[in-house]
Amino acid sequence: MGSMQAALLALLLLGQWSSGTTSFSGSSSSSTFNQLQRQRVAHWFRDSNDVKDKILELQCLARCGGEPTISEREQCLDQCIQDLLLGPRAGSCPKIGRQTRLRLSCLDNCQYDHECPEVQKCCASSCGPMCVEPLGVRNNTQLPPIPKILYFKRSRGHGVELKIESSLLVYYFHVEVRSHIGRHFAPRKLGPWQWQKVEKIMEENIGHSKHTYVFFHMRPGRWYEVRVAAVNALGFRGYSQHSDAFPSSGNPKPPKAPNDSQIVAKQFDGRYMNVKLVWCPSKSNLPVEKYKISWSLYVNSAEASMITLDTYVKDTHQFEIKKLLPNSSYYIQVQAISYIGSRRLKSDKRSLLFNTTIHSLEPFAPLQCSGSGYKRRYHHIGSISSSSSTERLATTAAAVGLNEVSPRTTEAESAYEVRFRLNRKYGMIVQILGFQPHKEKVYELCPQETNCEQREFRAIRAKRDPLEFSKLKYNTTYVLRVPRSSPNSVLDDSRNVFTFTTPKCENFRRSFSKQQIKCND
């Protein structure tokens, strides 16, 4: 289940919990509350890029397109989204025999059909509800036939044009792509299928079929495969056969230089000075593999001679520069580096001049990281308040004697998302999403009240997304954070501190009324 739909289902369940535990004065208040909940669900849903959410969106557009006014159409869409998220899909569940059951994993259980991939349904089995291929979907005449990709051709720039053959019925097209970076095609490197926004060029009727021409832009330096589905108000039969793999035209450009960089903390030990450098992520068509950090000391201003040191860092946008001479001028540069095959692409350098005076740092403004590459939108349940984040930062700084200045704005955004599901064997499962699989950082998770002194979950290596935890307590606030590398380290990755609260047991049990859940904690 994708991260956005998890948030949607959690929001719906939270709305059900709230309606069961809170009493409202009069029906008008309850109606207003329910309307606000629907609006929040619809808003989150339409911002989602999850492929299953996009198909549901098309179903609702097909169902509500005939409403006469905008307000009635919006109300219809809101209700449709909730109905489809929690309702059944087309088709019927097969009888799961013993031979089929052996190939199923009891840990991959589900609650709603929408949690299952493609057209699968959530069906009962001896080891709990499972996602299986339904009966009566592929030949369902109420659903549009599966379209066929007749050909594709690349156009100028990074565009590609598809010709799709389909029936004359009324429906929407849903296009998905998957790709990988490289000069040569390797099927094992292909990523997951993702929704692709397309532009319709033209449409023509040929006998009993219809030919549709669509266009979309590719990202350079990649190999692509495409597949298509036809969706109406009742759903879809499945996807077309994916296209042959084809490369995007043109060569990728080098990444752009970071928009901003700053020194945000410094520490003087009586002989040397350690400083903390932060910078904005670079925008790039290819993943930024590493950053090169260089710092140069002016040893003779008259002759402009310098002593330069450099290093490389991965998967971070901050670095601790150690053993700088006090009361000296340093020229600090940051450069992003990407790779396409064996070819290295380097950005321009972002530079700053820093004087290592022993005086306190002046208050600094937040990094000016404009553009979608940095100010991403994160949907999550539970977040850190600005006051608690500031208190943690101040406490840590005092503990190691840092001259660290808080930025002028303390509002924190979290890149993580939490969802809760039921497992027949382990009870409540907490899933935390938002980790990059290639980072492989070590995190710790603990109740907020213990401040991680008991080290319940100390060594958590985030090799994949999501992280899953069992045996967590109900109605408890937990903290997920990156441990400090050493007691004297200047680095404190406070951006990766995240709090969330598990639901009350009675509320969690109410959302899984068909299951027997004991509330002993």
NUKE-11482 format. One record per residue (C-alpha): residue in three letters; x, y, z. Coordinates in steps of 0.25 Angstrom, whole numbers, always signed. Layout:
BEGIN
PADO  rest   east  north     up
PADO   ala      X      Y      Z
...
//
This chain:
BEGIN
PADO  rest   east  north     up
PADO   met     +0     +0     +0
PADO   gly     +6    +14     -4
PADO   ser     +9    +24     +6
PADO   met     -2    +34     +2
PADO   gln    -13    +24     +2
PADO   ala     -8    +19    +16
PADO   ala    -10    +33    +21
PADO   leu    -24    +34    +15
PADO   leu    -28    +21    +21
PADO   ala    -22    +25    +34
PADO   leu    -29    +38    +34
PADO   leu    -43    +31    +31
PADO   leu    -40    +22    +43
PADO   leu    -36    +34    +52
PADO   gly    -49    +40    +48
PADO   gln    -57    +28    +52
PADO   trp    -49    +27    +65
PADO   ser    -52    +42    +68
PADO   ser    -67    +40    +65
PADO   gly    -67    +28    +75
PADO   thr    -60    +35    +86
PADO   thr    -65    +50    +85
PADO   ser    -79    +55    +87
PADO   phe    -84    +67    +79
PADO   ser    -95    +77    +82
PADO   gly   -105    +75    +72
PADO   ser   -105    +69    +58
PADO   ser   -100    +82    +51
PADO   ser    -87    +80    +58
PADO   ser    -86    +66    +54
PADO   ser    -89    +69    +40
PADO   thr    -79    +80    +39
PADO   phe    -68    +71    +45
PADO   asn    -71    +60    +35
PADO   gln    -71    +70    +24
PADO   leu    -57    +75    +28
PADO   gln    -52    +61    +29
PADO   arg    -57    +58    +15
PADO   gln    -50    +71    +10
PADO   arg    -37    +67    +16
PADO   val    -38    +53    +10
PADO   ala    -41    +58     -4
PADO   his    -30    +69     -3
PADO   trp    -19    +58     +1
PADO   phe    -25    +49     -9
PADO   arg    -23    +58    -21
PADO   asp     -9    +62    -17
PADO   ser     -5    +47    -17
PADO   asn     +3    +41    -29
PADO   asp     +1    +27    -24
PADO   val     -4    +18    -36
PADO   lys    -16    +12    -28
PADO   asp    -20    +26    -24
PADO   lys    -20    +31    -38
PADO   ile    -28    +20    -43
PADO   leu    -39    +23    -32
PADO   glu    -38    +38    -36
PADO   leu    -42    +34    -50
PADO   gln    -53    +25    -45
PADO   cys    -59    +36    -37
PADO   leu    -57    +46    -49
PADO   ala    -65    +36    -58
PADO   arg    -76    +35    -47
PADO   cys    -77    +50    -43
PADO   gly    -75    +56    -57
PADO   gly    -90    +58    -60
PADO   glu    -93    +66    -47
PADO   pro    -98    +80    -52
PADO   thr    -91    +89    -42
PADO   ile    -77    +90    -37
PADO   ser    -81    +89    -22
PADO   glu    -89    +76    -25
PADO   arg    -78    +70    -33
PADO   glu    -68    +73    -22
PADO   gln    -78    +67    -12
PADO   cys    -79    +55    -21
PADO   leu    -64    +53    -22
PADO   asp    -62    +54     -7
PADO   gln    -72    +43     -4
PADO   cys    -67    +35    -16
PADO   ile    -53    +35    -11
PADO   gln    -58    +29     +3
PADO   asp    -67    +19     -3
PADO   leu    -56    +13    -12
PADO   leu    -45    +14     -2
PADO   leu    -53     +5     +8
PADO   gly    -62     -2     -2
PADO   pro    -61    -15    -10
PADO   arg    -55    -16    -24
PADO   ala    -61    -23    -36
PADO   gly    -60    -38    -37
PADO   ser    -62    -49    -26
PADO   cys    -52    -56    -17
PADO   pro    -47    -70    -22
PADO   lys    -47    -82    -13
PADO   ile    -33    -83     -8
PADO   gly    -28    -97     -8
PADO   arg    -17   -103     +0
PADO   gln     -7   -103    -12
PADO   thr    -10    -88    -14
PADO   arg     -9    -85     +1
PADO   leu     +5    -90     +1
PADO   arg    +10    -79     -8
PADO   leu     +4    -68     +1
PADO   ser    +10    -61    +12
PADO   cys     +2    -59    +24
PADO   leu    +10    -46    +28
PADO   asp     +5    -39    +15
PADO   asn    -10    -38    +20
PADO   cys    -19    -27    +16
PADO   gln    -32    -21    +21
PADO   tyr    -38    -14     +9
PADO   asp    -38    -17     -6
PADO   his    -31     -4     -9
PADO   glu    -19     -8     -1
PADO   cys    -16    -19    -12
PADO   pro     -9    -17    -25
PADO   glu    -15    -15    -39
PADO   val    -29    -22    -39
PADO   gln    -26    -32    -27
PADO   lys    -36    -33    -16
PADO   cys    -34    -35     -1
PADO   cys    -40    -49     +1
PADO   ala    -41    -58    +13
PADO   ser    -32    -70    +15
PADO   ser    -27    -80    +26
PADO   cys    -16    -70    +30
PADO   gly    -24    -57    +29
PADO   pro    -28    -48    +18
PADO   met    -19    -48     +6
PADO   cys    -18    -41     -7
PADO   val    -22    -50    -18
PADO   glu    -26    -50    -33
PADO   pro    -41    -49    -34
PADO   leu    -51    -56    -42
PADO   gly    -59    -50    -53
PADO   val    -51    -37    -55
PADO   arg    -43    -40    -68
PADO   asn    -56    -43    -76
PADO   asn    -66    -33    -69
PADO   thr    -74    -26    -80
PADO   gln    -77    -15    -71
PADO   leu    -62    -11    -70
PADO   pro    -55     -5    -83
PADO   pro    -46    -15    -90
PADO   ile    -31    -15    -88
PADO   pro    -25     -5    -98
PADO   lys    -13     -8   -107
PADO   ile     +0     +0   -109
PADO   leu     +1     +0   -125
PADO   tyr    +14     +7   -125
PADO   phe    +23    +18   -119
PADO   lys    +32    +28   -125
PADO   arg    +42    +38   -119
PADO   ser    +41    +53   -123
PADO   arg    +50    +65   -122
PADO   gly    +55    +68   -108
PADO   his    +51    +58    -97
PADO   gly    +37    +54   -102
PADO   val    +31    +41   -106
PADO   glu    +18    +39   -114
PADO   leu     +9    +27   -112
PADO   lys     -2    +21   -121
PADO   ile    -13    +13   -113
PADO   glu    -24     +5   -118
PADO   ser    -36     +3   -110
PADO   ser    -51     +1   -111
PADO   leu    -62    +12   -114
PADO   leu    -67    +12   -100
PADO   val    -66    +24    -91
PADO   tyr    -54    +23    -81
PADO   tyr    -41    +30    -76
PADO   phe    -27    +26    -80
PADO   his    -17    +23    -68
PADO   val     -3    +23    -73
PADO   glu     +9    +17    -64
PADO   val    +24    +17    -67
PADO   arg    +36    +10    -60
PADO   ser    +50    +13    -63
PADO   his    +65    +12    -59
PADO   ile    +77    +21    -61
PADO   gly    +88    +16    -70
PADO   arg    +93    +15    -84
PADO   his    +89     +0    -86
PADO   phe    +76     -6    -83
PADO   ala    +76    -16    -71
PADO   pro    +62    -21    -67
PADO   arg    +67    -24    -52
PADO   lys    +69     -9    -50
PADO   leu    +55     -5    -54
PADO   gly    +48     +3    -43
PADO   pro    +33     +1    -39
PADO   trp    +22     +6    -48
PADO   gln    +18    +20    -46
PADO   trp     +7    +29    -51
PADO   gln    +11    +38    -63
PADO   lys     +3    +50    -67
PADO   val     +1    +51    -82
PADO   glu     -5    +60    -92
PADO   lys    -15    +55   -102
PADO   ile    -11    +60   -117
PADO   met    -22    +54   -125
PADO   glu    -33    +43   -125
PADO   glu    -39    +36   -137
PADO   asn    -49    +25   -139
PADO   ile    -45    +13   -148
PADO   gly    -57     +3   -150
PADO   his    -60     -3   -136
PADO   ser    -48     +2   -129
PADO   lys    -42    +16   -126
PADO   his    -28    +21   -127
PADO   thr    -23    +31   -117
PADO   tyr     -9    +38   -118
PADO   val     -3    +43   -105
PADO   phe    +10    +50   -102
PADO   phe    +19    +52    -90
PADO   his    +33    +56    -86
PADO   met    +44    +47    -81
PADO   arg    +55    +50    -72
PADO   pro    +69    +49    -79
PADO   gly    +79    +37    -77
PADO   arg    +68    +27    -75
PADO   trp    +62    +14    -81
PADO   tyr    +46    +14    -80
PADO   glu    +35     +4    -81
PADO   val    +20     +8    -82
PADO   arg     +7     +1    -80
PADO   val     -7     +6    -81
PADO   ala    -21     +4    -74
PADO   ala    -35     +8    -78
PADO   val    -43    +12    -66
PADO   asn    -58    +15    -64
PADO   ala    -67    +17    -52
PADO   leu    -67     +3    -48
PADO   gly    -52     +0    -49
PADO   phe    -43     -6    -60
PADO   arg    -39    -20    -65
PADO   gly    -24    -19    -64
PADO   tyr    -12    -13    -71
PADO   ser     -8    -15    -85
PADO   gln     +5    -22    -89
PADO   his    +16    -13    -86
PADO   ser    +24     -7    -97
PADO   asp    +38    -11   -102
PADO   ala    +49     -3    -94
PADO   phe    +53    +10   -101
PADO   pro    +64    +20    -96
PADO   ser    +61    +35    -95
PADO   ser    +68    +44   -105
PADO   gly    +79    +54   -101
PADO   asn    +89    +54    -91
PADO   pro    +86    +58    -76
PADO   lys    +92    +72    -71
PADO   pro   +101    +73    -59
PADO   pro    +94    +76    -46
PADO   lys    +92    +90    -42
PADO   ala   +100    +96    -31
PADO   pro    +94    +97    -17
PADO   asn    +85   +109    -16
PADO   asp    +91   +113     -2
PADO   ser   +101   +109     +9
PADO   gln   +104   +114    +23
PADO   ile   +112   +111    +35
PADO   val   +102   +109    +46
PADO   ala   +110   +104    +58
PADO   lys   +124   +105    +63
PADO   gln   +132   +100    +75
PADO   phe   +146   +105    +80
PADO   asp   +154    +95    +89
PADO   gly   +165   +104    +92
PADO   arg   +174   +101    +80
PADO   tyr   +165    +98    +68
PADO   met   +151   +101    +64
PADO   asn   +141    +91    +58
PADO   val   +129    +97    +50
PADO   lys   +116    +91    +44
PADO   leu   +114    +94    +29
PADO   val   +100    +92    +23
PADO   trp    +95    +94     +9
PADO   cys    +83    +92     +0
PADO   pro    +81    +79     -8
PADO   ser    +85    +81    -23
PADO   lys    +75    +80    -34
PADO   ser    +78    +69    -44
PADO   asn    +73    +60    -55
PADO   leu    +81    +49    -49
PADO   pro    +83    +45    -34
PADO   val    +94    +53    -27
PADO   glu   +103    +42    -23
PADO   lys   +112    +51    -14
PADO   tyr   +116    +65    -10
PADO   lys   +131    +70    -11
PADO   ile   +134    +79     +1
PADO   ser   +147    +88     +0
PADO   trp   +152    +98    +10
PADO   ser   +164   +107     +7
PADO   leu   +172   +115    +17
PADO   tyr   +178   +128    +13
PADO   val   +193   +128    +18
PADO   asn   +197   +140    +11
PADO   ser   +187   +150     +7
PADO   ala   +197   +159     -1
PADO   glu   +201   +147    -10
PADO   ala   +187   +141     -9
PADO   ser   +193   +127     -6
PADO   met   +185   +116     +0
PADO   ile   +185   +102     +7
PADO   thr   +173    +94     +2
PADO   leu   +167    +81     +7
PADO   asp   +155    +74     +2
PADO   thr   +146    +62     +5
PADO   tyr   +134    +55     -1
PADO   val   +121    +52     +6
PADO   lys   +108    +44     +2
PADO   asp    +94    +44     +6
PADO   thr    +95    +57    +15
PADO   his    +94    +72    +13
PADO   gln   +103    +75    +25
PADO   phe   +117    +73    +29
PADO   glu   +126    +76    +41
PADO   ile   +140    +82    +37
PADO   lys   +150    +80    +48
PADO   lys   +163    +86    +53
PADO   leu   +162   +100    +47
PADO   leu   +171   +110    +52
PADO   pro   +164   +121    +60
PADO   asn   +164   +136    +55
PADO   ser   +166   +132    +41
PADO   ser   +159   +133    +27
PADO   tyr   +154   +120    +20
PADO   tyr   +149   +119     +6
PADO   ile   +138   +108     +7
PADO   gln   +132   +101     -6
PADO   val   +121    +91     -8
PADO   gln   +120    +83    -21
PADO   ala   +110    +73    -26
PADO   ile   +114    +61    -34
PADO   ser   +105    +51    -42
PADO   tyr   +109    +39    -51
PADO   ile   +104    +34    -64
PADO   gly   +111    +21    -66
PADO   ser   +126    +24    -64
PADO   arg   +124    +38    -68
PADO   arg   +124    +48    -56
PADO   leu   +116    +61    -56
PADO   lys   +120    +72    -47
PADO   ser   +112    +84    -43
PADO   asp   +117    +98    -41
PADO   lys   +123   +101    -27
PADO   arg   +115   +108    -17
PADO   ser   +125   +117     -9
PADO   leu   +125   +125     +4
PADO   leu   +136   +132    +12
PADO   phe   +136   +129    +27
PADO   asn   +145   +136    +38
PADO   thr   +148   +127    +50
PADO   thr   +147   +137    +60
PADO   ile   +144   +133    +75
PADO   his   +133   +142    +76
PADO   ser   +118   +137    +76
PADO   leu   +111   +134    +63
PADO   glu   +101   +144    +58
PADO   pro    +87   +139    +56
PADO   phe    +85   +133    +42
PADO   ala    +74   +132    +33
PADO   pro    +68   +119    +28
PADO   leu    +75   +113    +15
PADO   gln    +69   +119     +3
PADO   cys    +66   +106     -4
PADO   ser    +55   +110    -14
PADO   gly    +49   +101    -24
PADO   ser    +42    +87    -23
PADO   gly    +55    +80    -22
PADO   tyr    +56    +84     -7
PADO   lys    +42    +89     -2
PADO   arg    +35    +76     -4
PADO   arg    +21    +73     +1
PADO   tyr    +21    +63    +12
PADO   his     +8    +56    +17
PADO   his     +9    +50    +31
PADO   ile     +1    +47    +43
PADO   gly     +7    +53    +55
PADO   ser    +19    +63    +55
PADO   ile    +29    +71    +64
PADO   ser    +24    +84    +69
PADO   ser    +33    +96    +67
PADO   ser    +35    +98    +82
PADO   ser    +39    +83    +85
PADO   ser    +49    +84    +74
PADO   thr    +55    +96    +79
PADO   glu    +56    +91    +93
PADO   arg    +63    +78    +88
PADO   leu    +73    +87    +80
PADO   ala    +76    +96    +91
PADO   thr    +78    +84   +101
PADO   thr    +87    +77    +92
PADO   ala    +95    +90    +89
PADO   ala    +97    +92   +104
PADO   ala   +102    +78   +106
PADO   val   +114    +79    +97
PADO   gly   +117    +94    +99
PADO   leu   +113    +98    +85
PADO   asn   +112   +112    +80
PADO   glu   +100   +108    +72
PADO   val    +89   +118    +68
PADO   ser    +75   +114    +65
PADO   pro    +70   +119    +51
PADO   arg    +59   +130    +51
PADO   thr    +48   +121    +47
PADO   thr    +47   +108    +55
PADO   glu    +35   +102    +48
PADO   ala    +40    +87    +45
PADO   glu    +35    +78    +33
PADO   ser    +36    +63    +35
PADO   ala    +39    +54    +23
PADO   tyr    +33    +42    +30
PADO   glu    +19    +36    +31
PADO   val    +13    +26    +41
PADO   arg     +2    +16    +38
PADO   phe     -4     +5    +47
PADO   arg     -9     -8    +43
PADO   leu    -13    -21    +49
PADO   asn     -5    -34    +48
PADO   arg    -11    -47    +53
PADO   lys     +1    -52    +60
PADO   tyr     +8    -39    +65
PADO   gly     -4    -30    +67
PADO   met     -2    -15    +64
PADO   ile     +9    -13    +54
PADO   val    +14     +1    +53
PADO   gln    +20     +5    +39
PADO   ile    +29    +17    +37
PADO   leu    +31    +22    +23
PADO   gly    +40    +32    +17
PADO   phe    +54    +26    +18
PADO   gln    +63    +25     +5
PADO   pro    +67    +11     +4
PADO   his    +81    +14     -1
PADO   lys    +84    +22    +12
PADO   glu    +85    +11    +22
PADO   lys    +86    +20    +34
PADO   val    +85    +15    +48
PADO   tyr    +73    +21    +56
PADO   glu    +67    +19    +70
PADO   leu    +53    +18    +74
PADO   cys    +48    +20    +88
PADO   pro    +37    +25    +97
PADO   gln    +38    +40    +98
PADO   glu    +37    +40   +113
PADO   thr    +50    +31   +114
PADO   asn    +58    +40   +105
PADO   cys    +64    +27    +99
PADO   glu    +72    +24   +112
PADO   gln    +67    +10   +112
PADO   arg    +71     +8    +97
PADO   glu    +59     -1    +94
PADO   phe    +61     +0    +79
PADO   arg    +75     +6    +78
PADO   ala    +81     -1    +65
PADO   ile    +71     +1    +54
PADO   arg    +78     +0    +40
PADO   ala    +69     +7    +30
PADO   lys    +72     -2    +18
PADO   arg    +58     -1    +12
PADO   asp    +45     +6    +13
PADO   pro    +36     +5    +21
PADO   leu    +42     +1    +35
PADO   glu    +32     -8    +43
PADO   phe    +31     -9    +58
PADO   ser    +23    -19    +67
PADO   lys    +21    -19    +82
PADO   leu    +20     -4    +83
PADO   lys    +10     +1    +94
PADO   tyr     -3     +7    +91
PADO   asn     -6    +22    +94
PADO   thr     +9    +25    +95
PADO   thr    +17    +36    +88
PADO   tyr    +30    +30    +82
PADO   val    +42    +38    +77
PADO   leu    +50    +33    +64
PADO   arg    +63    +40    +62
PADO   val    +78    +38    +58
PADO   pro    +87    +36    +69
PADO   arg    +99    +45    +70
PADO   ser   +112    +40    +64
PADO   ser   +120    +43    +77
PADO   pro   +118    +52    +90
PADO   asn   +127    +63    +84
PADO   ser   +121    +63    +70
PADO   val   +116    +77    +65
PADO   leu   +106    +70    +56
PADO   asp    +92    +68    +61
PADO   asp    +83    +64    +50
PADO   ser    +71    +70    +57
PADO   arg    +63    +70    +44
PADO   asn    +62    +55    +45
PADO   val    +56    +55    +59
PADO   phe    +41    +51    +58
PADO   thr    +30    +48    +68
PADO   phe    +17    +40    +67
PADO   thr     +7    +35    +76
PADO   thr     +1    +21    +75
PADO   pro    -15    +20    +76
PADO   lys    -22    +16    +88
PADO   cys    -25     +1    +89
PADO   glu    -40     +2    +89
PADO   asn    -39    +11    +77
PADO   phe    -30     +2    +69
PADO   arg    -39    -10    +73
PADO   arg    -51     -3    +68
PADO   ser    -45     -1    +54
PADO   phe    -43    -16    +53
PADO   ser    -56    -20    +59
PADO   lys    -56    -34    +53
PADO   gln    -43    -38    +60
PADO   gln    -40    -41    +74
PADO   ile    -31    -31    +80
PADO   lys    -27    -31    +95
PADO   cys    -25    -18   +102
PADO   asn    -16    -22   +114
PADO   asp     -6    -10   +112
//
